[in-house]
Amino acid sequence: MTSSASPATPASSAASAASPAAAPAARDAVDAITDQWAVVRPDLDTVPMAAYGRVFRIARAMGDRMDQAYARFGISRGEFDVLATLRRSDEPYTLSPRQLSATLMLTTGGMTGRLDKLEKAGLLTRTPDPNDRRGLRVALTERGLTLVDQAVTAGLEAQHEVFDSALNPEQAEQLGELLRRLLAAH
């Protein structure tokens, strides 16, 4: 790889993360919370509290960054999720509203609002389902396909900016595996 590689490439990830990942992280607000618990309840093991506290704070901070990344394209994070779900379904980028709701864990009412806005913006269409007279099919338009491809790239750049500044590739793999284990335990 050349030195002009984008921030999302593995070569630049390793180079940019080498120094920060090797240094111990500074104490943070979660440490202050667990320190307080240690004083008033030294019998508590707050390791899980610290881990989940950091996960929640990371999710909130990255959610804000993702909102900013997608706002450049005139869409919210929730609207991106609809477009991205259609995009991931591969050609012809079509699903039923029920399939979208199930994938995104949304009520039908919540899904209808998102679909209305995205259809009005010309990013998707709703047409009768040829196999079910009562059903609909939701499909990306060409404009929607172009926009979601641009938005996913912008979102990943925002994620890499933070991720690669803190972790080297080995740590990133370890973190992914550890989070997978925690998620599976729920």
C-alpha positions in Angstrom: 0.0 0.0 0.0 1.1 3.5 -0.6 1.4 6.3 1.9 -1.7 8.0 0.3 -4.0 5.3 1.6 -7.3 6.4 3.0 -8.0 6.4 6.8 -10.0 3.3 6.3 -7.2 1.1 5.0 -5.5 -1.5 7.2 -2.0 0.0 6.5 -2.9 3.4 7.7 -4.9 1.9 10.6 -1.8 0.2 12.0 0.4 3.2 11.5 -2.0 5.7 13.1 -2.8 3.4 16.0 0.7 2.2 16.9 1.6 4.9 19.4 -1.8 5.6 21.1 -2.6 1.9 21.4 0.7 1.2 23.1 0.3 3.8 25.7 -2.0 3.2 28.7 -5.3 5.1 28.5 -5.8 8.0 30.8 -8.2 7.7 33.7 -11.7 8.7 32.7 -15.1 9.7 34.2 -16.0 6.0 34.6 -12.9 5.5 36.7 -14.2 8.3 38.9 -17.6 6.6 39.3 -16.1 3.2 40.2 -13.6 4.9 42.6 -16.6 6.5 44.4 -18.3 3.1 44.7 -15.0 1.6 46.0 -15.1 4.2 48.9 -18.7 3.7 49.9 -19.1 0.0 49.0 -15.7 -1.6 48.9 -17.4 -5.0 48.7 -18.7 -4.4 45.2 -16.9 -5.7 42.1 -17.5 -2.8 39.6 -15.6 -4.2 36.7 -18.8 -5.0 34.7 -20.2 -1.5 35.6 -17.0 0.1 34.2 -17.2 -1.9 31.0 -20.9 -1.3 30.3 -20.5 2.4 31.4 -17.8 2.8 28.7 -19.8 1.0 26.1 -22.8 3.3 26.8 -20.6 6.4 26.6 -18.9 5.2 23.4 -22.3 4.5 21.8 -23.6 7.9 22.7 -20.5 9.7 21.5 -20.3 7.7 18.2 -24.1 8.1 17.7 -23.5 11.9 17.7 -20.7 11.5 15.2 -22.8 9.3 13.0 -25.7 11.8 13.1 -23.2 14.5 11.9 -21.9 12.2 9.1 -25.4 11.4 7.8 -26.7 14.9 8.2 -24.4 15.9 5.3 -26.7 13.8 3.1 -29.9 15.1 4.6 -30.8 11.9 6.5 -30.9 10.9 10.1 -29.3 7.7 11.6 -32.7 6.0 11.6 -33.3 6.9 7.9 -29.8 5.7 7.1 -30.6 2.3 8.7 -33.6 1.9 6.4 -31.6 2.7 3.3 -28.7 0.6 4.4 -30.9 -2.4 5.1 -32.3 -2.1 1.6 -28.8 -1.8 0.2 -27.5 -4.8 2.0 -30.4 -6.9 0.6 -28.6 -6.8 -2.8 -30.3 -6.3 -6.1 -33.1 -5.4 -6.6 -32.8 -3.7 -3.2 -36.3 -4.5 -2.3 -38.0 -5.7 0.9 -41.4 -5.6 2.5 -42.2 -3.1 5.2 -42.5 -6.1 7.6 -39.0 -7.3 6.7 -37.6 -3.9 7.3 -39.4 -3.5 10.6 -38.2 -6.9 11.8 -34.6 -6.2 10.8 -34.6 -2.7 12.4 -36.7 -3.8 15.4 -39.2 -1.0 14.7 -42.9 -0.8 15.2 -44.9 -0.6 12.0 -45.9 3.0 12.9 -42.2 4.0 13.3 -41.4 2.3 10.0 -44.2 4.1 8.2 -42.9 7.5 9.3 -39.4 6.8 8.1 -40.7 5.3 4.8 -42.9 8.4 4.2 -40.0 10.8 4.6 -37.6 8.8 2.5 -40.2 8.3 -0.3 -41.0 12.0 -0.3 -37.2 12.7 -0.6 -37.1 10.4 -3.7 -34.8 7.9 -2.0 -37.2 4.9 -2.1 -40.5 3.8 -3.6 -43.3 1.7 -2.3 -45.2 -0.4 -4.8 -47.8 -3.1 -4.5 -46.4 -6.6 -3.9 -47.1 -8.7 -7.0 -47.3 -11.8 -4.8 -49.6 -10.4 -2.1 -52.5 -8.1 -3.0 -52.4 -6.6 0.6 -48.7 -6.2 0.7 -46.1 -3.6 -0.4 -42.6 -3.7 -1.6 -40.1 -1.0 -0.6 -37.2 -0.4 -3.1 -34.3 1.9 -3.3 -34.3 4.4 -6.1 -31.1 5.2 -8.1 -30.8 8.4 -6.0 -31.3 6.4 -2.8 -28.6 3.9 -3.9 -26.1 6.6 -4.6 -26.9 8.4 -1.4 -26.6 5.4 0.9 -23.3 4.3 -0.8 -21.9 7.8 0.0 -23.3 7.9 3.5 -22.0 4.5 4.5 -18.5 5.6 3.3 -18.8 8.8 5.4 -20.0 6.9 8.4 -17.1 4.4 8.2 -14.6 7.2 7.9 -16.0 8.7 11.1 -15.8 5.4 12.9 -12.3 4.7 11.6 -11.1 8.1 12.7 -11.8 7.2 16.3 -11.2 3.5 16.2 -7.8 3.7 14.5 -6.6 6.4 16.8 -7.1 4.2 19.8 -6.5 0.5 18.7 -4.0 -1.4 16.6 -5.4 -4.1 14.3 -4.8 -6.9 16.8 -6.6 -5.0 19.6 -9.5 -4.2 17.2 -9.9 -7.9 16.5 -9.8 -8.7 20.3 -12.3 -6.0 21.1 -14.6 -7.3 18.4 -14.4 -10.9 19.8 -15.0 -9.7 23.4 -18.0 -7.6 22.4 -19.4 -10.6 20.4 -19.1 -12.7 23.5 -20.9 -10.2 25.7 -23.6 -9.7 23.1 -24.1 -13.5 22.9 -24.6 -13.7 26.7 -27.6 -11.5 26.5 
